[in-house]
């Protein structure tokens, strides 16, 4: 999915991947080798806000990905109608 999404919205793909990797979701960013001082110092409320933002970004990714096929179908329809 990421490869296809990169083709249509590279910024969305990149930003979503960044949030997943840096906001203590895919990796432990609170301690150990992946620790990030900024993330460690976030309040629970701030972290929850970033989780909400990440969730919204993921929803956008799914919608954008589904829209790839939708656009193909619409373009096919255009070709039939415009003949």
N, C-alpha and C positions, 0 to 999 in steps of 0.2 A: 504494500500500500504506500509506503513512504516514497518509493521510486516514482510511482505514478503521480503522487501528490506534488513532488518536487517539480514535475514538468508543468503543472498548472498554477501552483502557488508556492514558490520556493520559500518565501518569507514565512508563511503560515507553517509549513513543514519544519523549517529551521527553528522558529521560535517555540513551537510546541515541543520539539525534541530537546531544546535547551531547558525548558521548564521541567520536563520529565527527568532530565539528567542532573539538574542542579538544585532542585527544591526538595530534596529528601524523599523522592518518590521511587525512582528506579535504583538509586544508590543511597547509601547512608552518608548524608552530607553533614551529619552532626558530630561524627567522630571518625577517627581512623584516617586512612590515606585520602579519602574523598571529602574530608571535612572542609566546609566553607564557613569562614568566620561570620560573614553577613547572615547566612542561614541559621547558624547556631544562635545568633543573638536576636532572632525574630521572636516576638511574643506569639503566644498561641493564636491570638486573633489575627495577627499579620500573616502567619503561616496559613491559617485557614482561608484568608482572602486570596493568597497565592494559589492554594488548592482549588478554590472556586474559579479563578481565572484559568487555571490549567484545564479544568473540566470544560469550561466554555470553549477553549481552544480545541480540545479533542472533539467536541461536538461539531465545531466548524470543519475540522479535518474530515470527519465522516460525511458531512453534507457535501463538501467539496469533492470528495472521492466519488460519491454516488452521482454527482453532477457530471462527471466525465462521461459515463454511459448515457445519461440523459441527453447530453449535448450531441452525442453520436446519433442517437435516435432522432433527435430534432433535425440534425443536418441531413439525415437520410430522408426524412419526411419532406424537407425543403427541396431536395433533389427530385423527388417524385412529383411534387406539386409544380415545380418550376419547369418541368419538361414540356 
